């Protein structure tokens, strides 16, 4: 699944992503850390995966593959 970074707090390593259909999904530090990122910028395209509860479990750059 892909989206665009809407917000990002570098101190908390959390933020939110807008999916292409306009749905906003928050992500936490655990999802950020799982993607191996160092930072994100507003408007940046990202890949994300959801867990069974619909929570973002991994977020990474659109040019990087999602970890398995």
URMO-V313653 format. One record per pair of residues at least 6 apart in sequence whose ideal C-beta (glycine too) atoms are under 8 Angstrom apart, sorted by sequence separation. I is the first residue (numbers start at 1). J is the second residue. If there is no record, write none. Layout:
i = (I/I)
j = (J/J)
//
This chain:
i = (8/9/18/19/40/50/51/60/8/17/49/50/60/7/16/17/32/48/49/58/6/7/16/49/58/5/6/16/17/48/5/6/15/16/47/48/5/6/14/15/47/48/4/14/46/47/3/4/14/46/47/3/13/14/46/47/3/13/45/46/2/3/12/31/44/45/47/49/1/2/6/14/47/48/13/40/47/13/27/3/37/25/34/35/37/31/34/35/36/37/15/25/31/34/35/31/35/30/31/32/28/31/36/10/17/27/35/26/8/17/25/35/36/8/27/35/8/34/8/5/7/5/6/5/5/4/5/17/4/4/5/3/4/17/2/3/2/2/3/1/2/1/1/1/2)
j = (14/15/24/25/46/56/57/66/15/24/56/57/67/15/24/25/40/56/57/66/15/16/25/58/67/15/16/26/27/58/16/17/26/27/58/59/17/18/26/27/59/60/17/27/59/60/17/18/28/60/61/18/28/29/61/62/19/29/61/62/19/20/29/48/61/62/64/66/19/20/24/32/65/66/32/59/66/33/48/25/59/48/57/58/60/55/58/59/60/61/40/50/56/59/60/57/61/57/58/59/56/59/64/39/46/56/64/56/39/48/56/66/67/40/59/67/41/67/42/40/42/41/42/42/43/43/44/56/44/45/46/45/46/59/45/46/46/47/48/47/48/48/49/50/62)
//
